[in-house]
Amino acid sequence: MENKSLKEFADLTASKQPTPGGGGVTALVGSLAACLAEMVCNLTFGKQKYLEYSLEINEIRKELEIIRNNLLECIRKDEEAFLPLAELYKQDKNSERYAEKMEEALRNAANSPLLIFRYCLRIIEIDERLAVIGSKLSVSDAGTSVMLAHGCLYAAYINILVNTRLMKDRAYAEDLNRETMKQLDEYAIKALDIYDDICGRLEK
Protein backbone atom coordinates (compact mmCIF):
# COMPACT_ATOMS: atom_id res chain seq x y z
CA MET A 1 0.00 0.00 0.00
CA GLU A 2 2.77 2.46 0.94
CA ASN A 3 4.35 1.99 -2.51
CA LYS A 4 1.32 3.33 -4.37
CA SER A 5 1.38 6.80 -5.88
CA LEU A 6 -0.37 9.59 -4.04
CA LYS A 7 -3.16 9.55 -6.62
CA GLU A 8 -3.61 5.78 -6.34
CA PHE A 9 -3.73 6.04 -2.56
CA ALA A 10 -6.24 8.88 -2.73
CA ASP A 11 -8.41 7.04 -5.27
CA LEU A 12 -8.46 3.89 -3.13
CA THR A 13 -9.29 5.88 0.00
CA ALA A 14 -12.18 7.59 -1.78
CA SER A 15 -13.53 4.28 -3.10
CA LYS A 16 -15.75 1.77 -1.31
CA GLN A 17 -12.77 -0.52 -0.70
CA PRO A 18 -12.26 -1.19 3.03
CA THR A 19 -8.62 -0.12 2.98
CA PRO A 20 -6.98 2.30 3.23
CA GLY A 21 -9.34 3.72 5.81
CA GLY A 22 -9.00 6.02 8.76
CA GLY A 23 -6.03 4.16 10.21
CA GLY A 24 -3.99 4.12 7.01
CA VAL A 25 -4.72 7.76 6.28
CA THR A 26 -3.73 8.71 9.82
CA ALA A 27 -0.45 6.83 9.44
CA LEU A 28 0.26 8.68 6.18
CA VAL A 29 -0.49 12.09 7.67
CA GLY A 30 1.61 11.22 10.71
CA SER A 31 4.53 10.33 8.48
CA LEU A 32 4.17 13.71 6.75
CA ALA A 33 4.25 15.43 10.14
CA ALA A 34 7.52 13.61 10.81
CA CYS A 35 8.80 14.61 7.35
CA LEU A 36 8.22 18.29 8.05
CA ALA A 37 10.00 18.09 11.38
CA GLU A 38 12.86 16.27 9.68
CA MET A 39 13.01 19.01 7.07
CA VAL A 40 13.41 21.58 9.86
CA CYS A 41 16.39 19.56 11.07
CA ASN A 42 17.92 19.45 7.61
CA LEU A 43 17.46 23.20 7.16
CA THR A 44 19.08 23.82 10.55
CA PHE A 45 21.94 21.33 10.62
CA GLY A 46 25.33 22.79 9.76
CA LYS A 47 24.18 26.41 9.79
CA GLN A 48 26.64 28.68 11.58
CA LYS A 49 23.93 30.26 13.70
CA TYR A 50 22.85 26.87 15.11
CA LEU A 51 26.18 25.06 15.42
CA GLU A 52 25.78 24.65 19.17
CA TYR A 53 22.75 22.43 18.50
CA SER A 54 24.33 20.34 15.72
CA LEU A 55 24.71 17.14 17.72
CA GLU A 56 21.17 17.34 19.11
CA ILE A 57 19.68 18.22 15.73
CA ASN A 58 21.45 15.30 14.10
CA GLU A 59 20.14 12.86 16.72
CA ILE A 60 16.61 14.23 16.32
CA ARG A 61 16.92 13.94 12.55
CA LYS A 62 17.87 10.25 12.78
CA GLU A 63 14.99 9.56 15.15
CA LEU A 64 12.51 11.27 12.85
CA GLU A 65 13.65 9.21 9.88
CA ILE A 66 12.85 6.07 11.87
CA ILE A 67 9.50 7.46 12.97
CA ARG A 68 8.37 8.44 9.47
CA ASN A 69 9.34 5.03 8.06
CA ASN A 70 7.60 3.25 10.92
CA LEU A 71 4.48 5.30 10.32
CA LEU A 72 4.51 4.38 6.65
CA GLU A 73 4.82 0.76 7.74
CA CYS A 74 1.72 1.28 9.88
CA ILE A 75 -0.29 1.76 6.68
CA ARG A 76 0.38 -1.89 5.84
CA LYS A 77 -0.04 -3.02 9.45
CA ASP A 78 -3.42 -1.32 9.68
CA GLU A 79 -4.61 -3.01 6.51
CA GLU A 80 -3.35 -6.42 7.61
CA ALA A 81 -5.07 -6.08 10.99
CA PHE A 82 -8.38 -4.88 9.58
CA LEU A 83 -8.93 -7.52 6.87
CA PRO A 84 -9.28 -10.52 9.27
CA LEU A 85 -11.68 -8.45 11.36
CA ALA A 86 -13.75 -7.64 8.29
CA GLU A 87 -13.91 -11.35 7.45
CA LEU A 88 -15.06 -12.21 10.95
CA TYR A 89 -17.93 -9.73 10.68
CA LYS A 90 -19.26 -11.86 7.81
CA GLN A 91 -19.11 -15.13 9.75
CA ASP A 92 -21.71 -16.81 11.93
CA LYS A 93 -21.28 -15.50 15.47
CA ASN A 94 -22.17 -18.94 16.79
CA SER A 95 -19.36 -20.66 14.91
CA GLU A 96 -16.56 -22.41 16.81
CA ARG A 97 -14.13 -20.07 18.62
CA TYR A 98 -15.81 -17.03 17.06
CA ALA A 99 -15.69 -14.95 20.25
CA GLU A 100 -12.04 -15.83 20.86
CA LYS A 101 -11.06 -15.01 17.28
CA MET A 102 -13.00 -11.75 17.40
CA GLU A 103 -11.31 -10.65 20.62
CA GLU A 104 -7.88 -11.35 19.15
CA ALA A 105 -8.75 -9.54 15.92
CA LEU A 106 -10.02 -6.50 17.82
CA ARG A 107 -6.81 -6.27 19.83
CA ASN A 108 -4.73 -6.55 16.66
CA ALA A 109 -6.84 -3.91 14.95
CA ALA A 110 -6.36 -1.53 17.89
CA ASN A 111 -2.59 -2.00 17.92
CA SER A 112 -1.87 -0.11 14.70
CA PRO A 113 -3.66 3.13 15.68
CA LEU A 114 -2.05 2.81 19.12
CA LEU A 115 1.37 2.74 17.48
CA ILE A 116 0.45 5.73 15.33
CA PHE A 117 -0.81 7.54 18.41
CA ARG A 118 2.47 6.98 20.27
CA TYR A 119 4.62 8.06 17.33
CA CYS A 120 2.63 11.28 17.04
CA LEU A 121 3.09 11.98 20.75
CA ARG A 122 6.81 11.88 20.10
CA ILE A 123 6.55 14.11 17.03
CA ILE A 124 4.84 16.75 19.16
CA GLU A 125 7.62 16.54 21.74
CA ILE A 126 10.21 16.95 19.00
CA ASP A 127 8.37 19.89 17.42
CA GLU A 128 8.35 21.59 20.81
CA ARG A 129 12.14 21.39 20.86
CA LEU A 130 12.57 22.31 17.20
CA ALA A 131 10.49 25.44 17.73
CA VAL A 132 13.31 26.53 20.06
CA ILE A 133 16.49 25.28 18.37
CA GLY A 134 15.40 24.93 14.74
CA SER A 135 16.05 27.44 11.99
CA LYS A 136 13.77 30.44 12.33
CA LEU A 137 13.27 30.31 8.57
CA SER A 138 11.50 26.95 8.91
CA VAL A 139 9.55 27.55 12.11
CA SER A 140 6.26 27.52 10.16
CA ASP A 141 7.08 23.97 9.07
CA ALA A 142 7.46 22.96 12.72
CA GLY A 143 4.08 24.58 13.34
CA THR A 144 2.52 22.69 10.44
CA SER A 145 4.09 19.46 11.67
CA VAL A 146 2.75 19.87 15.18
CA MET A 147 -0.79 20.52 13.97
CA LEU A 148 -0.73 17.50 11.66
CA ALA A 149 0.43 15.39 14.60
CA HIS A 150 -2.28 17.00 16.77
CA GLY A 151 -4.97 15.93 14.30
CA CYS A 152 -3.47 12.46 14.07
CA LEU A 153 -3.80 11.98 17.82
CA TYR A 154 -7.56 12.45 17.58
CA ALA A 155 -7.80 10.28 14.48
CA ALA A 156 -5.75 7.49 16.02
CA TYR A 157 -7.74 7.69 19.24
CA ILE A 158 -11.08 7.23 17.50
CA ASN A 159 -9.64 4.26 15.60
CA ILE A 160 -8.65 2.73 18.93
CA LEU A 161 -12.15 3.33 20.33
CA VAL A 162 -13.92 1.71 17.39
CA ASN A 163 -12.18 -1.53 18.37
CA THR A 164 -12.11 -1.34 22.17
CA ARG A 165 -15.87 -0.70 22.33
CA LEU A 166 -16.49 -4.26 21.07
CA MET A 167 -13.96 -6.06 23.25
CA LYS A 168 -15.29 -8.53 25.81
CA ASP A 169 -12.29 -7.94 28.04
CA ARG A 170 -13.58 -4.65 29.41
CA ALA A 171 -10.71 -4.21 31.86
CA TYR A 172 -8.18 -4.26 29.01
CA ALA A 173 -10.35 -2.03 26.82
CA GLU A 174 -11.02 0.54 29.51
CA ASP A 175 -7.37 0.66 30.59
CA LEU A 176 -6.34 1.33 27.00
CA ASN A 177 -9.03 3.98 26.56
CA ARG A 178 -8.07 5.67 29.81
CA GLU A 179 -4.34 5.68 29.03
CA THR A 180 -4.77 7.14 25.56
CA MET A 181 -7.40 9.69 26.62
CA LYS A 182 -5.10 11.00 29.34
CA GLN A 183 -2.26 11.42 26.85
CA LEU A 184 -4.61 12.91 24.27
CA ASP A 185 -5.75 15.59 26.69
CA GLU A 186 -2.18 16.44 27.70
CA TYR A 187 -0.60 16.46 24.24
CA ALA A 188 -3.48 18.17 22.46
CA ILE A 189 -2.97 21.15 24.76
CA LYS A 190 0.80 20.94 24.31
CA ALA A 191 0.48 20.93 20.50
CA LEU A 192 -1.83 23.95 20.52
CA ASP A 193 0.51 25.81 22.87
CA ILE A 194 3.43 25.14 20.51
CA TYR A 195 1.39 26.28 17.53
CA ASP A 196 0.19 29.45 19.30
CA ASP A 197 3.75 30.26 20.34
CA ILE A 198 5.00 29.89 16.77
CA CYS A 199 2.14 31.98 15.40
CA GLY A 200 2.81 34.66 17.99
CA ARG A 201 6.42 34.88 16.91
CA LEU A 202 5.47 35.11 13.24
CA GLU A 203 2.87 37.83 13.87
CA LYS A 204 5.38 40.19 15.47
Residue pairs with C-beta under 8 A, 6 or more apart in sequence:
1 9
1 19
1 20
1 24
1 75
1 76
1 79
2 72
2 73
2 75
2 76
4 12
9 20
9 28
12 19
12 20
13 20
13 21
13 24
13 25
18 82
18 83
18 86
19 78
19 79
19 82
19 83
20 28
20 75
20 78
20 79
21 78
21 82
22 155
22 158
22 159
23 74
23 78
23 82
23 112
23 113
23 116
23 156
23 159
24 74
24 75
24 78
24 79
25 155
26 113
26 116
26 152
26 155
26 156
26 159
27 71
27 72
27 74
27 75
27 78
27 112
27 116
28 71
28 72
28 75
29 148
29 151
29 152
29 155
30 71
30 74
30 116
30 119
30 120
30 123
30 148
30 149
30 152
30 156
31 67
31 68
31 69
31 71
31 72
32 148
33 120
33 123
33 145
33 146
33 148
33 149
33 152
34 64
34 67
34 68
34 71
34 119
34 123
34 145
35 68
36 141
36 142
36 144
36 145
36 148
37 60
37 64
37 123
37 126
37 127
37 130
37 141
37 142
37 145
38 61
38 64
38 65
38 68
39 138
39 141
40 130
40 134
40 135
40 138
40 139
40 141
40 142
40 145
41 57
41 58
41 60
41 61
41 64
41 130
41 134
42 61
43 134
43 135
43 137
43 138
43 141
44 50
44 53
44 57
44 130
44 133
44 134
44 135
44 138
45 54
45 57
45 58
45 61
46 54
47 135
49 135
50 57
50 133
50 134
50 135
53 133
56 129
56 133
57 133
57 134
60 126
60 129
60 130
63 122
63 126
64 123
64 126
67 119
67 122
67 123
70 115
70 119
71 116
71 119
74 112
74 115
74 116
74 119
77 111
77 112
77 115
78 112
78 113
78 116
81 105
81 108
81 109
81 111
81 112
82 109
84 105
84 108
85 102
85 105
85 106
85 108
85 109
85 163
88 98
88 101
88 102
88 105
91 98
92 98
93 99
99 168
102 166
103 167
103 168
103 169
106 163
106 164
106 166
106 167
107 163
107 167
107 172
109 163
110 159
110 160
110 163
110 164
110 176
112 159
113 155
113 156
113 157
113 159
113 160
113 163
114 156
114 160
114 176
114 180
116 152
116 156
116 159
117 152
117 153
117 156
117 157
117 160
117 180
117 183
117 184
120 149
120 152
120 153
120 156
121 153
121 183
121 187
123 145
123 146
123 149
124 146
124 149
124 150
124 153
124 187
124 190
124 191
124 194
127 142
127 143
127 145
127 146
127 149
127 191
127 194
128 146
128 190
128 194
130 142
131 139
131 142
131 143
131 146
131 194
131 197
131 198
134 142
139 198
139 201
139 202
140 198
140 202
142 194
142 198
143 194
143 195
143 198
143 199
146 191
146 194
146 195
146 198
147 191
147 195
149 191
150 187
150 188
150 191
150 192
150 195
153 183
153 184
153 187
153 188
153 191
154 184
154 188
157 180
157 181
157 184
160 176
160 177
160 180
161 177
164 173
164 174
164 176
164 177
165 173
167 173
